[in-house]
Amino acid sequence: MVDPATDLATMTIQVRFFASLRESLGRDGADIALPAGARIADVWCAATGAQALPAGILCAVNHDYAAADTAVRDGDEVAFFPPVTGG
């Protein structure tokens, strides 16, 4: 996990929340500033105030699915989706 106190270079990430995540968080997204070297899990924590990315949450960077440990870059769009169920 990145440490904002020691990582001085910052980048701006556009965050999007979909479906029940949007409803439970009360917003559809945010623009956040993070230190260089941040990963998707860091984006989640900074955008939601949570300690960790919950299991089962799907993530995407610039419209491509990605793992929680994927590095993000300045200007990226990171999207979070609730687990998908079917019937």
Biopython code that builds the backbone (N, CA, C, O; Angstrom):
import numpy as np
from Bio.PDB.StructureBuilder import StructureBuilder

atoms = [
    (1, "MET", "N", (0.837, -1.179, 0.000)),
    (1, "MET", "CA", (0.000, 0.000, 0.000)),
    (1, "MET", "C", (0.880, 1.241, 0.000)),
    (1, "MET", "O", (1.943, 1.257, 0.621)),
    (2, "VAL", "N", (0.441, 2.263, -0.687)),
    (2, "VAL", "CA", (1.231, 3.485, -0.761)),
    (2, "VAL", "C", (1.063, 4.301, 0.508)),
    (2, "VAL", "O", (0.045, 4.200, 1.193)),
    (3, "ASP", "N", (2.050, 5.095, 0.813)),
    (3, "ASP", "CA", (2.023, 5.963, 1.984)),
    (3, "ASP", "C", (2.071, 7.408, 1.512)),
    (3, "ASP", "O", (3.120, 7.881, 1.076)),
    (4, "PRO", "N", (0.922, 8.131, 1.597)),
    (4, "PRO", "CA", (0.890, 9.509, 1.105)),
    (4, "PRO", "C", (1.904, 10.415, 1.791)),
    (4, "PRO", "O", (2.311, 11.423, 1.212)),
    (5, "ALA", "N", (2.319, 10.083, 3.005)),
    (5, "ALA", "CA", (3.271, 10.922, 3.727)),
    (5, "ALA", "C", (4.668, 10.848, 3.116)),
    (5, "ALA", "O", (5.436, 11.804, 3.224)),
    (6, "THR", "N", (5.008, 9.739, 2.482)),
    (6, "THR", "CA", (6.353, 9.583, 1.942)),
    (6, "THR", "C", (6.402, 9.630, 0.423)),
    (6, "THR", "O", (7.471, 9.861, -0.142)),
    (7, "ASP", "N", (5.284, 9.419, -0.255)),
    (7, "ASP", "CA", (5.238, 9.442, -1.713)),
    (7, "ASP", "C", (4.712, 10.799, -2.162)),
    (7, "ASP", "O", (3.519, 11.076, -2.037)),
    (8, "LEU", "N", (5.605, 11.654, -2.688)),
    (8, "LEU", "CA", (5.245, 13.042, -2.946)),
    (8, "LEU", "C", (4.605, 13.287, -4.305)),
    (8, "LEU", "O", (3.774, 14.186, -4.428)),
    (9, "ALA", "N", (4.959, 12.529, -5.316)),
    (9, "ALA", "CA", (4.358, 12.724, -6.634)),
    (9, "ALA", "C", (2.911, 12.267, -6.590)),
    (9, "ALA", "O", (2.619, 11.167, -6.119)),
    (10, "THR", "N", (2.001, 13.105, -7.078)),
    (10, "THR", "CA", (0.591, 12.728, -7.029)),
    (10, "THR", "C", (0.016, 12.596, -8.433)),
    (10, "THR", "O", (0.543, 13.131, -9.408)),
    (11, "MET", "N", (-1.075, 11.869, -8.488)),
    (11, "MET", "CA", (-1.804, 11.690, -9.740)),
    (11, "MET", "C", (-3.290, 11.763, -9.423)),
    (11, "MET", "O", (-3.704, 11.530, -8.287)),
    (12, "THR", "N", (-4.082, 12.083, -10.424)),
    (12, "THR", "CA", (-5.530, 12.166, -10.263)),
    (12, "THR", "C", (-6.165, 10.963, -10.946)),
    (12, "THR", "O", (-5.863, 10.648, -12.097)),
    (13, "ILE", "N", (-7.049, 10.301, -10.211)),
    (13, "ILE", "CA", (-7.752, 9.118, -10.690)),
    (13, "ILE", "C", (-9.247, 9.411, -10.654)),
    (13, "ILE", "O", (-9.756, 9.934, -9.663)),
    (14, "GLN", "N", (-9.955, 9.074, -11.736)),
    (14, "GLN", "CA", (-11.411, 9.192, -11.764)),
    (14, "GLN", "C", (-11.983, 7.853, -11.316)),
    (14, "GLN", "O", (-11.694, 6.816, -11.914)),
    (15, "VAL", "N", (-12.794, 7.879, -10.266)),
    (15, "VAL", "CA", (-13.370, 6.660, -9.697)),
    (15, "VAL", "C", (-14.853, 6.602, -10.020)),
    (15, "VAL", "O", (-15.560, 7.605, -9.916)),
    (16, "ARG", "N", (-15.321, 5.422, -10.411)),
    (16, "ARG", "CA", (-16.745, 5.212, -10.709)),
    (16, "ARG", "C", (-17.248, 4.024, -9.893)),
    (16, "ARG", "O", (-16.566, 3.007, -9.772)),
    (17, "PHE", "N", (-18.450, 4.166, -9.333)),
    (17, "PHE", "CA", (-19.120, 3.086, -8.603)),
    (17, "PHE", "C", (-20.397, 2.727, -9.347)),
    (17, "PHE", "O", (-21.109, 3.612, -9.821)),
    (18, "PHE", "N", (-20.692, 1.438, -9.453)),
    (18, "PHE", "CA", (-21.859, 0.991, -10.202)),
    (18, "PHE", "C", (-22.798, 0.152, -9.346)),
    (18, "PHE", "O", (-22.396, -0.472, -8.364)),
    (19, "ALA", "N", (-24.068, 0.161, -9.755)),
    (19, "ALA", "CA", (-25.142, -0.677, -9.191)),
    (19, "ALA", "C", (-25.246, -0.490, -7.679)),
    (19, "ALA", "O", (-25.316, 0.642, -7.201)),
    (20, "SER", "N", (-25.257, -1.584, -6.924)),
    (20, "SER", "CA", (-25.480, -1.496, -5.485)),
    (20, "SER", "C", (-24.349, -0.769, -4.757)),
    (20, "SER", "O", (-24.572, -0.221, -3.677)),
    (21, "LEU", "N", (-23.154, -0.752, -5.318)),
    (21, "LEU", "CA", (-22.073, 0.029, -4.693)),
    (21, "LEU", "C", (-22.408, 1.511, -4.742)),
    (21, "LEU", "O", (-22.218, 2.225, -3.757)),
    (22, "ARG", "N", (-22.901, 1.973, -5.871)),
    (22, "ARG", "CA", (-23.310, 3.377, -6.011)),
    (22, "ARG", "C", (-24.390, 3.709, -4.997)),
    (22, "ARG", "O", (-24.353, 4.761, -4.359)),
    (23, "GLU", "N", (-25.345, 2.813, -4.853)),
    (23, "GLU", "CA", (-26.450, 3.057, -3.923)),
    (23, "GLU", "C", (-25.987, 3.038, -2.468)),
    (23, "GLU", "O", (-26.397, 3.890, -1.680)),
    (24, "SER", "N", (-25.142, 2.079, -2.104)),
    (24, "SER", "CA", (-24.704, 1.987, -0.711)),
    (24, "SER", "C", (-23.746, 3.112, -0.321)),
    (24, "SER", "O", (-23.728, 3.535, 0.835)),
    (25, "LEU", "N", (-22.949, 3.599, -1.276)),
    (25, "LEU", "CA", (-22.017, 4.693, -0.995)),
    (25, "LEU", "C", (-22.669, 6.063, -1.159)),
    (25, "LEU", "O", (-22.139, 7.065, -0.678)),
    (26, "GLY", "N", (-23.820, 6.111, -1.838)),
    (26, "GLY", "CA", (-24.535, 7.368, -2.006)),
    (26, "GLY", "C", (-23.928, 8.303, -3.036)),
    (26, "GLY", "O", (-24.186, 9.507, -3.013)),
    (27, "ARG", "N", (-23.125, 7.762, -3.936)),
    (27, "ARG", "CA", (-22.525, 8.576, -4.995)),
    (27, "ARG", "C", (-22.070, 7.672, -6.125)),
    (27, "ARG", "O", (-21.853, 6.475, -5.937)),
    (28, "ASP", "N", (-21.933, 8.259, -7.291)),
    (28, "ASP", "CA", (-21.539, 7.436, -8.437)),
    (28, "ASP", "C", (-20.052, 7.495, -8.724)),
    (28, "ASP", "O", (-19.561, 6.760, -9.581)),
    (29, "GLY", "N", (-19.327, 8.353, -8.025)),
    (29, "GLY", "CA", (-17.891, 8.399, -8.230)),
    (29, "GLY", "C", (-17.261, 9.627, -7.630)),
    (29, "GLY", "O", (-17.910, 10.405, -6.931)),
    (30, "ALA", "N", (-15.971, 9.790, -7.915)),
    (30, "ALA", "CA", (-15.214, 10.923, -7.398)),
    (30, "ALA", "C", (-13.899, 11.011, -8.157)),
    (30, "ALA", "O", (-13.451, 10.038, -8.764)),
    (31, "ASP", "N", (-13.297, 12.170, -8.117)),
    (31, "ASP", "CA", (-11.923, 12.332, -8.577)),
    (31, "ASP", "C", (-11.065, 12.396, -7.324)),
    (31, "ASP", "O", (-11.323, 13.194, -6.423)),
    (32, "ILE", "N", (-10.041, 11.546, -7.274)),
    (32, "ILE", "CA", (-9.193, 11.516, -6.091)),
    (32, "ILE", "C", (-7.732, 11.700, -6.485)),
    (32, "ILE", "O", (-7.334, 11.377, -7.604)),
    (33, "ALA", "N", (-6.947, 12.219, -5.559)),
    (33, "ALA", "CA", (-5.505, 12.361, -5.744)),
    (33, "ALA", "C", (-4.813, 11.286, -4.933)),
    (33, "ALA", "O", (-5.120, 11.083, -3.759)),
    (34, "LEU", "N", (-3.878, 10.601, -5.568)),
    (34, "LEU", "CA", (-3.106, 9.551, -4.914)),
    (34, "LEU", "C", (-1.644, 9.697, -5.283)),
    (34, "LEU", "O", (-1.314, 10.283, -6.314)),
    (35, "PRO", "N", (-0.765, 9.166, -4.443)),
    (35, "PRO", "CA", (0.654, 9.192, -4.788)),
    (35, "PRO", "C", (0.967, 8.253, -5.947)),
    (35, "PRO", "O", (0.280, 7.251, -6.147)),
    (36, "ALA", "N", (1.997, 8.581, -6.700)),
    (36, "ALA", "CA", (2.466, 7.694, -7.757)),
    (36, "ALA", "C", (2.757, 6.329, -7.153)),
    (36, "ALA", "O", (3.230, 6.224, -6.021)),
    (37, "GLY", "N", (2.466, 5.286, -7.922)),
    (37, "GLY", "CA", (2.689, 3.926, -7.448)),
    (37, "GLY", "C", (1.464, 3.290, -6.832)),
    (37, "GLY", "O", (1.515, 2.139, -6.400)),
    (38, "ALA", "N", (0.357, 4.025, -6.784)),
    (38, "ALA", "CA", (-0.872, 3.478, -6.193)),
    (38, "ALA", "C", (-1.422, 2.339, -7.046)),
    (38, "ALA", "O", (-1.191, 2.273, -8.253)),
    (39, "ARG", "N", (-2.144, 1.460, -6.395)),
    (39, "ARG", "CA", (-2.774, 0.314, -7.050)),
    (39, "ARG", "C", (-4.286, 0.426, -6.865)),
    (39, "ARG", "O", (-4.766, 1.269, -6.108)),
    (40, "ILE", "N", (-5.023, -0.423, -7.555)),
    (40, "ILE", "CA", (-6.488, -0.362, -7.490)),
    (40, "ILE", "C", (-6.985, -0.457, -6.044)),
    (40, "ILE", "O", (-7.902, 0.271, -5.665)),
    (41, "ALA", "N", (-6.410, -1.322, -5.250)),
    (41, "ALA", "CA", (-6.836, -1.448, -3.850)),
    (41, "ALA", "C", (-6.666, -0.129, -3.102)),
    (41, "ALA", "O", (-7.490, 0.210, -2.253)),
    (42, "ASP", "N", (-5.598, 0.622, -3.411)),
    (42, "ASP", "CA", (-5.386, 1.938, -2.792)),
    (42, "ASP", "C", (-6.466, 2.921, -3.219)),
    (42, "ASP", "O", (-6.917, 3.747, -2.425)),
    (43, "VAL", "N", (-6.876, 2.826, -4.481)),
    (43, "VAL", "CA", (-7.938, 3.692, -4.999)),
    (43, "VAL", "C", (-9.221, 3.457, -4.209)),
    (43, "VAL", "O", (-9.872, 4.407, -3.774)),
    (44, "TRP", "N", (-9.582, 2.180, -4.025)),
    (44, "TRP", "CA", (-10.786, 1.844, -3.257)),
    (44, "TRP", "C", (-10.720, 2.449, -1.854)),
    (44, "TRP", "O", (-11.667, 3.100, -1.412)),
    (45, "CYS", "N", (-9.612, 2.235, -1.163)),
    (45, "CYS", "CA", (-9.479, 2.730, 0.207)),
    (45, "CYS", "C", (-9.581, 4.253, 0.276)),
    (45, "CYS", "O", (-10.247, 4.796, 1.158)),
    (46, "ALA", "N", (-8.924, 4.935, -0.652)),
    (46, "ALA", "CA", (-8.965, 6.396, -0.649)),
    (46, "ALA", "C", (-10.350, 6.931, -0.998)),
    (46, "ALA", "O", (-10.783, 7.941, -0.444)),
    (47, "ALA", "N", (-11.043, 6.264, -1.908)),
    (47, "ALA", "CA", (-12.349, 6.750, -2.366)),
    (47, "ALA", "C", (-13.475, 6.434, -1.388)),
    (47, "ALA", "O", (-14.471, 7.155, -1.335)),
    (48, "THR", "N", (-13.323, 5.359, -0.615)),
    (48, "THR", "CA", (-14.407, 4.938, 0.265)),
    (48, "THR", "C", (-14.111, 5.103, 1.749)),
    (48, "THR", "O", (-15.032, 5.083, 2.566)),
    (49, "GLY", "N", (-12.851, 5.266, 2.107)),
    (49, "GLY", "CA", (-12.474, 5.333, 3.515)),
    (49, "GLY", "C", (-12.380, 3.959, 4.163)),
    (49, "GLY", "O", (-12.172, 3.857, 5.372)),
    (50, "ALA", "N", (-12.532, 2.911, 3.377)),
    (50, "ALA", "CA", (-12.459, 1.543, 3.899)),
    (50, "ALA", "C", (-11.007, 1.131, 4.105)),
    (50, "ALA", "O", (-10.092, 1.725, 3.535)),
    (51, "GLN", "N", (-10.812, 0.111, 4.924)),
    (51, "GLN", "CA", (-9.471, -0.402, 5.179)),
    (51, "GLN", "C", (-8.965, -1.281, 4.046)),
    (51, "GLN", "O", (-7.766, -1.314, 3.771)),
    (52, "ALA", "N", (-9.873, -1.992, 3.390)),
    (52, "ALA", "CA", (-9.455, -2.928, 2.341)),
    (52, "ALA", "C", (-10.570, -3.089, 1.310)),
    (52, "ALA", "O", (-11.739, -2.825, 1.588)),
    (53, "LEU", "N", (-10.186, -3.521, 0.133)),
    (53, "LEU", "CA", (-11.142, -3.818, -0.931)),
    (53, "LEU", "C", (-11.864, -5.116, -0.573)),
    (53, "LEU", "O", (-11.207, -6.140, -0.389)),
    (54, "PRO", "N", (-13.192, -5.105, -0.469)),
    (54, "PRO", "CA", (-13.925, -6.324, -0.121)),
    (54, "PRO", "C", (-13.766, -7.422, -1.176)),
    (54, "PRO", "O", (-13.622, -7.142, -2.366)),
    (55, "ALA", "N", (-13.796, -8.646, -0.727)),
    (55, "ALA", "CA", (-13.722, -9.787, -1.637)),
    (55, "ALA", "C", (-14.923, -9.767, -2.575)),
    (55, "ALA", "O", (-16.035, -9.428, -2.169)),
    (56, "GLY", "N", (-14.691, -10.128, -3.815)),
    (56, "GLY", "CA", (-15.780, -10.234, -4.778)),
    (56, "GLY", "C", (-16.064, -8.980, -5.574)),
    (56, "GLY", "O", (-16.792, -9.039, -6.565)),
    (57, "ILE", "N", (-15.513, -7.846, -5.173)),
    (57, "ILE", "CA", (-15.732, -6.621, -5.930)),
    (57, "ILE", "C", (-14.945, -6.719, -7.234)),
    (57, "ILE", "O", (-13.760, -7.054, -7.224)),
    (58, "LEU", "N", (-15.599, -6.429, -8.347)),
    (58, "LEU", "CA", (-14.931, -6.430, -9.643)),
    (58, "LEU", "C", (-14.356, -5.048, -9.911)),
    (58, "LEU", "O", (-14.964, -4.036, -9.564)),
    (59, "CYS", "N", (-13.184, -5.012, -10.529)),
    (59, "CYS", "CA", (-12.487, -3.757, -10.787)),
    (59, "CYS", "C", (-12.137, -3.654, -12.263)),
    (59, "CYS", "O", (-11.897, -4.659, -12.932)),
    (60, "ALA", "N", (-12.111, -2.428, -12.755)),
    (60, "ALA", "CA", (-11.681, -2.191, -14.132)),
    (60, "ALA", "C", (-10.880, -0.898, -14.183)),
    (60, "ALA", "O", (-11.153, 0.054, -13.451)),
    (61, "VAL", "N", (-9.892, -0.887, -15.060)),
    (61, "VAL", "CA", (-9.112, 0.320, -15.328)),
    (61, "VAL", "C", (-9.284, 0.641, -16.805)),
    (61, "VAL", "O", (-8.947, -0.163, -17.674)),
    (62, "ASN", "N", (-9.813, 1.826, -17.074)),
    (62, "ASN", "CA", (-10.032, 2.277, -18.449)),
    (62, "ASN", "C", (-10.803, 1.230, -19.265)),
    (62, "ASN", "O", (-10.443, 0.918, -20.401)),
    (63, "HIS", "N", (-11.866, 0.699, -18.663)),
    (63, "HIS", "CA", (-12.807, -0.226, -19.306)),
    (63, "HIS", "C", (-12.288, -1.649, -19.477)),
    (63, "HIS", "O", (-12.918, -2.449, -20.169)),
    (64, "ASP", "N", (-11.151, -1.983, -18.863)),
    (64, "ASP", "CA", (-10.627, -3.354, -18.908)),
    (64, "ASP", "C", (-10.573, -3.905, -17.493)),
    (64, "ASP", "O", (-10.031, -3.264, -16.592)),
    (65, "TYR", "N", (-11.141, -5.105, -17.294)),
    (65, "TYR", "CA", (-11.088, -5.719, -15.969)),
    (65, "TYR", "C", (-9.647, -5.844, -15.513)),
    (65, "TYR", "O", (-8.748, -6.097, -16.315)),
    (66, "ALA", "N", (-9.434, -5.662, -14.201)),
    (66, "ALA", "CA", (-8.084, -5.696, -13.642)),
    (66, "ALA", "C", (-8.130, -6.216, -12.214)),
    (66, "ALA", "O", (-9.168, -6.164, -11.554)),
    (67, "ALA", "N", (-6.999, -6.716, -11.746)),
    (67, "ALA", "CA", (-6.861, -7.216, -10.376)),
    (67, "ALA", "C", (-6.597, -6.062, -9.417)),
    (67, "ALA", "O", (-6.162, -4.987, -9.831)),
    (68, "ALA", "N", (-6.860, -6.291, -8.141)),
    (68, "ALA", "CA", (-6.703, -5.265, -7.117)),
    (68, "ALA", "C", (-5.277, -4.752, -6.999)),
    (68, "ALA", "O", (-5.064, -3.623, -6.558)),
    (69, "ASP", "N", (-4.291, -5.568, -7.389)),
    (69, "ASP", "CA", (-2.897, -5.141, -7.274)),
    (69, "ASP", "C", (-2.363, -4.476, -8.545)),
    (69, "ASP", "O", (-1.161, -4.240, -8.666)),
    (70, "THR", "N", (-3.254, -4.178, -9.487)),
    (70, "THR", "CA", (-2.861, -3.498, -10.723)),
    (70, "THR", "C", (-2.513, -2.043, -10.429)),
    (70, "THR", "O", (-3.268, -1.340, -9.757)),
    (71, "ALA", "N", (-1.370, -1.600, -10.932)),
    (71, "ALA", "CA", (-0.962, -0.205, -10.763)),
    (71, "ALA", "C", (-1.837, 0.704, -11.626)),
    (71, "ALA", "O", (-2.263, 0.325, -12.717)),
    (72, "VAL", "N", (-2.094, 1.896, -11.123)),
    (72, "VAL", "CA", (-2.856, 2.893, -11.873)),
    (72, "VAL", "C", (-1.936, 4.064, -12.206)),
    (72, "VAL", "O", (-0.912, 4.285, -11.561)),
    (73, "ARG", "N", (-2.340, 4.805, -13.237)),
    (73, "ARG", "CA", (-1.553, 5.955, -13.690)),
    (73, "ARG", "C", (-2.408, 7.213, -13.677)),
    (73, "ARG", "O", (-3.637, 7.149, -13.650)),
    (74, "ASP", "N", (-1.748, 8.331, -13.697)),
    (74, "ASP", "CA", (-2.439, 9.608, -13.713)),
    (74, "ASP", "C", (-3.446, 9.652, -14.863)),
    (74, "ASP", "O", (-3.116, 9.331, -16.005)),
    (75, "GLY", "N", (-4.673, 10.054, -14.546)),
    (75, "GLY", "CA", (-5.718, 10.182, -15.553)),
    (75, "GLY", "C", (-6.527, 8.928, -15.787)),
    (75, "GLY", "O", (-7.491, 8.961, -16.552)),
    (76, "ASP", "N", (-6.166, 7.806, -15.147)),
    (76, "ASP", "CA", (-6.930, 6.570, -15.317)),
    (76, "ASP", "C", (-8.336, 6.700, -14.734)),
    (76, "ASP", "O", (-8.574, 7.463, -13.797)),
    (77, "GLU", "N", (-9.260, 5.933, -15.315)),
    (77, "GLU", "CA", (-10.590, 5.769, -14.749)),
    (77, "GLU", "C", (-10.632, 4.373, -14.128)),
    (77, "GLU", "O", (-10.370, 3.376, -14.800)),
    (78, "VAL", "N", (-10.963, 4.315, -12.848)),
    (78, "VAL", "CA", (-11.069, 3.042, -12.140)),
    (78, "VAL", "C", (-12.524, 2.846, -11.747)),
    (78, "VAL", "O", (-13.123, 3.701, -11.094)),
    (79, "ALA", "N", (-13.085, 1.719, -12.148)),
    (79, "ALA", "CA", (-14.494, 1.429, -11.871)),
    (79, "ALA", "C", (-14.593, 0.222, -10.955)),
    (79, "ALA", "O", (-13.799, -0.715, -11.039)),
    (80, "PHE", "N", (-15.593, 0.266, -10.075)),
    (80, "PHE", "CA", (-15.867, -0.834, -9.146)),
    (80, "PHE", "C", (-17.296, -1.311, -9.347)),
    (80, "PHE", "O", (-18.226, -0.510, -9.444)),
    (81, "PHE", "N", (-17.456, -2.628, -9.409)),
    (81, "PHE", "CA", (-18.744, -3.263, -9.627)),
    (81, "PHE", "C", (-19.006, -4.274, -8.533)),
    (81, "PHE", "O", (-18.070, -4.931, -8.077)),
    (82, "PRO", "N", (-20.252, -4.422, -8.093)),
    (82, "PRO", "CA", (-20.553, -5.445, -7.094)),
    (82, "PRO", "C", (-20.427, -6.833, -7.737)),
    (82, "PRO", "O", (-20.417, -6.961, -8.961)),
    (83, "PRO", "N", (-20.330, -7.866, -6.894)),
    (83, "PRO", "CA", (-20.292, -9.236, -7.442)),
    (83, "PRO", "C", (-21.520, -9.491, -8.315)),
    (83, "PRO", "O", (-22.616, -9.012, -8.024)),
    (84, "VAL", "N", (-21.322, -10.238, -9.368)),
    (84, "VAL", "CA", (-22.405, -10.551, -10.298)),
    (84, "VAL", "C", (-23.031, -11.877, -9.897)),
    (84, "VAL", "O", (-22.336, -12.855, -9.621)),
    (85, "THR", "N", (-24.351, -11.887, -9.872)),
    (85, "THR", "CA", (-25.056, -13.141, -9.595)),
    (85, "THR", "C", (-26.022, -13.400, -10.740)),
    (85, "THR", "O", (-26.406, -12.480, -11.464)),
    (86, "GLY", "N", (-26.388, -14.587, -10.888)),
    (86, "GLY", "CA", (-27.314, -14.934, -11.958)),
    (86, "GLY", "C", (-28.381, -15.891, -11.462)),
    (86, "GLY", "O", (-28.359, -16.355, -10.322)),
    (87, "GLY", "N", (-29.283, -16.159, -12.328)),
    (87, "GLY", "CA", (-30.330, -17.059, -11.888)),
    (87, "GLY", "C", (-30.980, -17.774, -13.048)),
    (87, "GLY", "O", (-31.891, -18.577, -12.847)),
]
sb = StructureBuilder()
sb.init_structure("model")
sb.init_model(0)
sb.init_chain("A")
sb.init_seg("    ")
for serial, (resi, resn, name, xyz) in enumerate(atoms, 1):
    if name == "N":
        sb.init_residue(resn, " ", resi, " ")
    sb.init_atom(name, np.array(xyz, "f"), 0.0, 1.0, " ", f" {name:<3s}", serial, name[0])
structure = sb.get_structure()
